[in-house]
């Protein structure tokens, strides 16, 4: 247990569910913040295990749920990578954090529209069994990335921000947040930092916080180590340097969501809300290419797809069909996906092998 000198922080305690309480006890009374998040988000009673999902009827809206246009553009990017590699027989698409399979459906639909229903083998990786049950039958659904070297592309849309992160707090020096329980209520305590990572600012305002995204960096590193030939694409909300987060109000980058609204403090409603963090680029292996989502989508043909949709709608406007109405929706989808104050400002990070 922490000593009396350790500082408790946070605006208010939260209820400790049985899974979190057991994890705290097993850790000796103080659970490191990333381990707390792992239980709260992905444990037996975790948010993503039972409750959380993307979509208009879910808890948050990501680019794939805006509509099928996002997947249609990614299909073009995948095809271009296939051609760059010379059309290898073992080329495959692996999407990690696939949720209910929305992006996979859009990509497969685009290939069907082009007369290529089985363009490339597709593996949809999702830890939640409930969400895997919703995957389209054309994909290989898996709880973990298949073993062995990978030739092809690995996609991760808003995955890195949801990988459990450590939390550092400046209190005359950097200390690390842990979660403890007292009287059945969760409290945050600060313990000494065992090591100082190279990207950590030497000083910061009192109470400043930064995420330590060791899991995200390790995931990228591991994926690149297995990528024999191809590309890794991660799209997320990203800040260039950790120091920028230290100078910002922590609630602006450490966020909770539930039902399309901001949630309560992260020690409250445990297992009933998402907890996410801005991704710090300087904590990841250096990408080959960095673009905004707007730049990435324009690079791979979103404008041409929108023009195609507009022409199809105009041709059928006198007697519109369902297909024509879907084409018209591309205009609205593009506005959301390219919005520089919203999804368009996300970064598309690419690593090439």
Residue, then its C-alpha position, 0 to 999 in steps of 0.5 A: x500500500x502507498x504510504x501516508x506521504x503519497x498524494x491522492x488526486x482526482x475530484x472524487x472517488x468512484x465505486x470499485x467493481x469486483x474485477x478492479x478490486x481483485x486486481x488492486x488486491x493482487x497488485x498489493x494494494x495499488x494498481x498501476x494506471x495502465x493495468x487499471x485501464x486494462x481491467x476497466x476496458x477489456x477485463x471480464x466486466x470491462x467496457x469493451x467486453x460488454x457495453x462499448x461499441x462504435x456507431x450511431x447507436x453506440x458510444x462514439x462515432x469513428x470514420x468507418x461509421x460515418x458511411x461506406x465512403x471511408x472504406x471505399x477510399x481505403x480499398x484503393x489504398x490497399x489495392x495500390x499497396x498490392x500493386x507496389x509489392x508486385x501482387x504477391x500470392x500471400x498478400x492479406x489485409x489485417x484490421x486490428x480493433x475491427x469492432x463490429x466489422x463496419x470498416x471491413x463491410x465497406x471495403x468488401x462492398x467497394x471491391x464487389x462494386x468493382x467486380x472483385x468480391x474476393x480481392x484480398x483475404x481479410x482478417x478482422x481482429x477484435x478482442x470482444x466476442x460480442x463484436x466478433x459475432x457481428x463480423x461479415x461472413x467473408x472475413x476471417x474473424x479472430x481475437x488476436x493477430x494470426x501468428x507468423x510474418x505478414x505480407x500485406x497491410x495492417x490497419x488500425x483505426x482509432x486503436x492506439x488511443x484505446x491501448x492502456x496507457x500509464x499516467x505521469x503527474x508532475x508534483x515537484x518531479x514526475x510521479x506515476x499514478x496508481x489506483x487504490x481502493x478505500x472503503x469500496x471507493x477508488x482513489x488515485x495515488x502517486x508513486x515514484x517513477x521507476x525510470x524517466x523515458x527520453x521524451x519526458x519533459x524535465x519540468x512542467x507546471x504543478x499538477x501537469x499530466x502526460x500519458x505514457x503510451x508504452x503499450x501503443x509503442x510496443x504494439x507498433x514495434x511488434x507489428x513492424x517486426x512481423x511485417x515482412x513486406x507491406x504497410x502499417x496504417x494507424x489513423x488516430x487523434x495525435x499530438x506531435x510531442x508529449x510536452x504539448x500535452x503537459x502544457x494542456x489541461x489534462x481533461x482536453x486529452x484524457x477523455x471519457x465517452x459514453x452514449x456519444x457524450x463526454x463521460x465522468x471522471x475516469x475513476x467513476x462509472x468503471x466498465x460503463x464508459x470509454x477512457x481514451x488518450x491523445x496519442x503522442x507521436x514522439x512515443x512511437x517508432x518514427x513513421x514513414x509518412x505522416x498525413x492528416x486524414x484529410x490529406x490521406x483521403x484526398x491522396x487516395x481518391x475521395x474527391x473522385x468518389x464524391x464526384x462520381x456519387x454526385x453524377x450518379x445522383x443527378x442522373x437518377x434524380x427524376x426517379x431516385x433509387x436506393x443506390x442513387x441515394x447512397x451515392x448522394x450521401x457521399x457528399x455528406x460523408x466527405x464533409x464529415x471525414x475531411x472536416x479540419x476541425x474534426x475527423x479530417x484533423x486526425x493523423x494517418x501514420x504509415x510505416x513501410x516495409 
